[in-house]
Amino acid sequence: QTQKPSESLNIVIVGHVDHGKSTLLGRLYADTGSLPDGKLEKVQAICRQQGKEFEYAFLFDAFLEEQEQGITIDTARTFFNWKGRQYIIIDAPGHKEFLKNMISGAARAEAALLLIDALEGVKEQSKKHGYLLSLLGVRQFAVVVNKMDLVGYRQDVFDGIEKEYREFLGQFKAVPECIIPVSAKLGDNIANRSANMAWYTGPTVLDQLSRFKKEAAQSEQPLRFPVQDVYKFDARRIIAGRITAGKLKVGDHLVFSPSNKRANIRSVEAFNIDPPPTEGYAGQSIGITLDEQIFVERGEIATHQDQLPSVSTAFRANLFWLGKRPLERGRKYQLRVANKEVDCEVATIHRIIDTMDLAQQQGSTTVNKNQVAELTLRTKTPVAFDLSASFEATGRFVLVDEYDIAGGGIVTELIHDDQEFL
Ligand code: GDP
């Protein structure tokens, strides 16, 4: 590898099992020269020894095992470099926590590749993934129709899949950047334009990756610093957390919501950084001390005073339910938003959408696994949050049903608590 790229982009590759995610990734690593020297030959030699045909998927699996040594977070991240940008693959194949990571925000994808097997065609899973990407706010994605070699590289097969999938996506106004016919196994239209599909004139997979846009730098947004913990250290209180948007510096006047307590930043404390910084930016985990002894708690959001978050005991949301038992109106759940944990209940289920066939239902009092619901949630005490359209991290939440993350979603509308909503 030459120099370290200046920019990175988080991408996710989704698709039905066996449609070729590992193969595509193995190919991307190999074709971008991102494998350690000798790796390809080593895996090929092992395949020969074991009398198996070489697979790019094995290459990726072997690579993943190595990179994984050192990974402590709950989602597997690997990366490759291409034309001055680093692509971080969140949720590599084999990690089944994709949906939970997506809805809990543990894995924030800036762009996605959605894989469809040309021989199998559009499956229920392909539909579900397409819908969820859109629901979860992944706005840039490309569809990759894989295994074109198995259908004789025929344009009519590709056109049929393209038409069917575009129609499906159109139902919820999702538009892919492009739909690319490939063979991950043989390398058609991955790095190199395929001579087998001269009828296709769009970008290759690597061209398309380069075209995905980086999201606006989050440090340019208004400040959001959700409090994760408060430590007493000597005589000082250190307020620790991760800045999810914006920036802060020593001397800034902060407001903590929902308590509305206020103080100025006396110092910024970062672990293992010497001398300590005087500023903090989106993405950093830091601690701060204040010039006044105010009592703030985990789950409050610190902001500047002219850019406060919403504070309420009710909001409207889109929720995706994964729970073993159905979500029920009126039952008690634990809500986690920013770092706040609070009891809540579902006040109203406005509409339910099945992620498989997009059938809609009104008037239901329960939400089943794999359904998406538009609903109103009511919390026991006021919480601070944002609309998801404005702030990614503080606009999403999870619902916990007896210790299990059973659902997650995004806040779509603030409801003032004096408003009649039942
Ligand atoms: P995953 O479950 O989505 O990660 O799928 P894999 O990458 O493991 O691929 C599943 C099977 O499909 C493997 O046997 C691959 O060799 C095969 N496969 C993947 N891509 C292609 C392709 O482009 N053409 C052909 N003929 N087979 C492929």
Boltz pocket constraint, residues with backbone or C-beta under 6 A from the ligand:
constraints:
  - pocket:
      binder: B
      contacts: [[A, 15], [A, 16], [A, 17], [A, 18], [A, 19], [A, 20], [A, 21], [A, 22], [A, 23], [A, 24], [A, 55], [A, 57], [A, 93], [A, 146], [A, 147], [A, 148], [A, 149], [A, 150], [A, 182], [A, 183], [A, 184], [A, 185], [A, 186]]
      max_distance: 6.0
